Amino acid sequence: MSGTAYGTDVNFTSGGLLSSTAYEEGDLLPHLDQDDSNPDIIKDEFDGGFSSLDAMLQWAIGHSDPAKLKETAEVQQRLSPSELKRRQAEIKELMEKVKMPSDAELMKIAINDLNNSSISLEDRHRALQELLELVEPIDNANDLGKLGGLLAIKQELYNSDPDIRTIAAWILGKASQNNPVVQQQVLELGVLSKLMKMVKSNFVEEATKALYVVSALIGNNLASQELFYAEAGDLMIQDILRNASIDIRLQRKALLLLTDLAECQLENVDKAEQPFFSNQNLLKSVVDLTASIDLDLKEKALVAIKRLLELKTTEALVFKEFCALGDALNRMRQFLDDLMVDEYQRDHAMDVESLRKEVEYIFHRKLASADMS
């Protein structure tokens, strides 16, 4: 049976058995001892025996009024210090048995399941779902590698089931997001090439999650960007942007990734710009997306164009003559004017129009600068 059944039925609330501020732990429970003939039964020398933890809790509720607590306290006061200490140790041991496991313990259980080749596909999927939730806090994400979780998840990227591959990639992306420590650990696994191949998957969810991970790994990380370019990452982005039949979610993520790469280049002015950014076909594929009927995609394309125009190596004439950016911006202005008639889309359209004007200004300024040189 799989170990992925997490949690317990026992719950101690803030006003319950183990949280009194008036008495120590040993004051609240009677002496507990194991019945040698049946280790599953906890025997109480006062009450005759608890058949279960639930029975113990019921006993506590029934003996929680002030008079009974006072009586119990008086009994405890007649006990020797060594007896009280022994009782407190027994209570502590009982608490350890029924307490909720820590996140690290839950992660270990899930990782052990992934390393168990005999578990069912359903249990494997459940273990990955547990890890997906557990890696949300940065401390847990940092512990993932220490517990052997990154290696276990890497194996799942090669699983024959696309859902398993998808969630495994998702975990890596969530753990790596804005986390240079985990980013480096994942890159050292050598999975970037595999993830980039997954971006080309026919399963849309797998492709989008894989691109999400790639973006998380290389965003604002110059070392990982070098690996990305070495793996022909520029062509991967270009293929996504110019493929009219591809899922629009992939195109949005590709535009965001391109924008992040351009911004990173702008922030590192002392670093030579990648030839990638002056690729005419790439630039045209971005400009062409301004003709999309999807307003969000138009907006993301404009943001990418703005950053690309700000780079030193991109040429204004290429944007003008090869990409026909001026015509594209004029068509977009007309589209947005028409959209502003719709009261439900007016505000968004106005925001995009403001961005379009900004891009147009940068474009003309870059053209003027080119004419002067």
Secondary structure, DSSP 4 states (H G I P E B T S, - for coil): --S-----S----TTSTT--SSS-HHHHS--EEEETTEEEEEEETTTS-BSSHHHHHHHHHHT-SHHHHHHHHHHHHTS-HHHHHHHHHHHHHHHHHHSPPPHHHHHHHHHHHHT-TTS-HHHHHHHHHHHHHHTSSHHHHHHHHHTTHHHHHHHHTT-S-HHHHHHHHHHHHHHHTT-HHHHHHHHHTT-HHHHHHHTT-SSHHHHHHHHHHHHHHHTT-HHHHHHHHHTTHHHHHHHHHH-TTS-HHHHHHHHHHHHHHHHHHHH-TTSPPPGGGG-HHHHHHHHHGGG-S-HHHHHHHHHHHHHHHHSSSS-HHIIIIIS-HHHHHHHHHHHHHHHTTSTTTHHHHHHHHHHHHHHHHHHHHHHHHHHH-
